[in-house]
Amino acid sequence: MHRQLTLVAVLLLLLASVTGAQDKSTANLPSEDTVNGFMQQTFGYDSTITWKIVSIKPSEAEGLAEVVLVITSPKGQQGTTLYVTPDGKHALTGDILPFGAKPYASAQEALLKGINGPAKGPASAPVTIVEFSDLQCPHCKEAQPVIEKLLADEPNARFIFQQYPLPMHNWAEKAAGYADCVGRSSKDAFWKFVQGTYEDQANITESNANEKLTAIADKSGVKGADIAACAAKSDTKARIDKSLALGQAVGVTGTPTLFINGRRIANVSGTPYEILKGIVDFGAKQQ
């Protein structure tokens, strides 16, 4: 009886320690009201600027809260991350970089374990390039020729396309479901579907998305009606949610985001091609 009581006491202590850790991890997170208040005070002078809170969570950097927002202005949309100090009185902007002798190994390991998108290139390639993309995102369309050139110049690289529909895009999640189903049906058709969607991006709306995406699937070489039915299934949504969770876990805050052997490149179009190519070449030599 005494031994049973001791075991119960130990379990209660363990439970308390876990609960305490959880409380500590969330105790210093700012509320949505606080974030909105900050944004209102910062940008309220301009009625053309709006924002949406994507997530508020503990940062990988211990003690800091991570607030991810999408800011919309007449110039377009931009993802922004704020890192809020534990006292809630200061916020940092910019990137928090992984550090150490092998700073990108952790992200690469997480990606290789979690990827579920269509891939091309040899599985044993020394360089793995993962793209998180949103088919409604104009920046993703803009970056696509750059990525295609990168793959053409490094044919031994392995490339994986991960769905990452942003919440402010009204047909992006639907397109992600269609693309996921096309990819599971035919890898060749998948790349045609992505290209076709980008080409018709400006003509797709929330109201005609099903019709347009079904037609693009037909033109890509698969049966559009079957793809539409697949896209509406709960297991397809679960796969998209898994891809979103993976992206969030490795620090994706906007699209497109590339990972080259775990190294995150957030501004693909704004990064000179020579630098992207140099990172790929360097990764191949490292392996």
NORCORVEN-V935701 format. One record per backbone hydrogen bond with DSSP energy under -1.0 kcal/mol. NH is the residue of the N-H (numbers start at 1). CO is the residue of the C=O. If there is no record, write none. Layout:
[[NH:CO] [NH:CO]]
This chain:
[[5:1] [6:2] [7:3] [8:4] [9:5] [10:6] [11:7] [12:8] [13:9] [14:10] [15:11] [16:12] [17:13] [18:14] [19:15] [20:16] [21:17] [22:18] [23:19] [24:20] [25:21] [26:22] [27:23] [29:26] [35:31] [36:32] [37:33] [38:34] [39:35] [40:36] [41:37] [42:38] [43:39] [44:40] [46:43] [49:46] [50:72] [52:70] [54:68] [55:68] [57:66] [59:64] [64:61] [65:84] [66:57] [67:82] [68:55] [69:80] [70:52] [71:78] [72:50] [73:76] [76:73] [78:71] [80:69] [82:67] [83:92] [84:65] [85:90] [88:85] [92:83] [105:102] [108:104] [109:105] [110:106] [111:107] [112:108] [113:109] [114:110] [115:111] [120:159] [125:122] [129:158] [130:259] [131:160] [132:257] [133:162] [137:134] [141:137] [142:138] [143:139] [144:140] [147:143] [148:144] [149:145] [150:146] [151:147] [152:148] [153:149] [157:154] [158:127] [159:120] [160:129] [161:118] [162:131] [164:133] [169:166] [175:171] [176:172] [177:173] [178:174] [179:175] [180:176] [181:177] [182:178] [183:179] [184:180] [185:181] [186:182] [190:186] [191:187] [192:188] [193:189] [194:190] [195:191] [196:192] [197:193] [198:194] [199:195] [200:196] [201:198] [203:200] [204:201] [212:208] [213:209] [214:210] [215:211] [216:212] [217:213] [218:214] [219:215] [220:216] [221:218] [222:217] [227:223] [228:224] [229:225] [230:226] [231:227] [233:230] [237:233] [238:234] [239:235] [240:236] [241:237] [242:238] [243:239] [244:240] [245:241] [246:242] [247:243] [248:244] [249:245] [250:246] [251:248] [252:247] [257:132] [258:265] [259:130] [260:263] [261:128] [263:260] [265:258] [268:266] [271:268] [275:272] [276:272] [277:273] [278:274] [279:275] [280:276] [281:277] [282:278] [283:279] [284:280] [285:281] [286:282] [287:283]]
